[in-house]
Amino acid sequence: MDIQSIFYAMGIVFMSVSFVFMIALIVLLLYIKNRVTQLQKNVQEKIEVAASVGQASGKAVEIAVDKIRGFIKSKNKSKSSNK
């Protein structure tokens, strides 16, 4: 085997390893992209759930505040009519 054949064989090996490495890198990038997309969807779903809970609890608080105001007004009216 002369030096030219050795360099030729080394070039083939290097290109083959580089090709496999690039394919593995592309697969890894696609895997990471899918995981990030999945994580983003999960976070958005949790935010939507938290927002809906916040809206529901906000409505409940508003109803409770209205009832308390009504109760206080009725107490004030009854006190003023008793005097």
C-alpha positions in Angstrom: 0.0 0.0 0.0 1.5 3.3 -1.0 1.0 6.7 0.6 -1.6 7.7 -1.9 -3.8 4.7 -1.1 -3.4 5.4 2.7 -4.6 9.0 2.3 -7.4 7.9 0.1 -8.6 5.3 2.7 -8.2 7.9 5.5 -10.3 10.3 3.4 -13.1 7.7 2.9 -13.1 6.9 6.6 -13.1 10.6 7.6 -16.0 11.4 5.2 -18.0 8.3 6.4 -17.6 9.3 10.1 -18.4 12.9 9.3 -21.5 11.8 7.4 -22.7 9.6 10.3 -21.9 12.5 12.7 -24.0 15.0 10.7 -26.9 12.6 10.4 -26.8 12.0 14.2 -26.6 15.8 14.8 -29.7 16.4 12.6 -31.6 13.6 14.4 -30.6 15.1 17.7 -31.7 18.6 16.7 -35.1 17.3 15.5 -35.5 15.4 18.8 -34.7 18.5 20.8 -37.1 20.6 18.7 -39.9 18.2 19.3 -39.2 18.1 23.0 -39.2 21.9 23.2 -42.5 22.1 21.2 -44.0 19.5 23.6 -42.8 21.5 26.6 -44.2 24.7 25.1 -47.7 23.1 24.6 -47.7 21.8 28.2 -46.8 25.2 29.6 -49.5 26.9 27.5 -52.1 24.4 28.7 -51.1 25.0 32.3 -51.3 28.8 31.8 -54.7 28.5 30.2 -55.9 26.4 33.1 -54.5 28.9 35.6 -56.1 31.7 33.7 -59.5 30.0 33.7 -59.2 29.3 37.4 -58.3 32.9 38.0 -61.3 34.1 36.0 -63.6 31.8 37.9 -62.3 32.8 41.3 -62.4 36.4 40.2 -66.1 36.0 39.5 -66.7 34.2 42.8 -64.9 37.0 44.7 -67.0 39.6 42.8 -70.2 37.9 43.8 -69.0 37.6 47.4 -68.1 41.3 47.5 -71.5 42.2 46.1 -73.2 40.1 48.8 -71.1 41.6 51.6 -71.9 45.1 50.3 -75.6 44.3 50.2 -75.4 42.9 53.7 -73.5 46.0 55.0 -76.0 48.3 53.3 -79.0 46.4 54.8 -77.3 46.6 58.3 -76.7 50.3 57.9 -80.4 50.9 56.8 -81.7 48.9 59.8 -79.5 50.8 62.2 -80.6 54.1 60.8 -84.2 53.2 60.9 -83.9 52.0 64.6 -82.5 55.3 65.7 
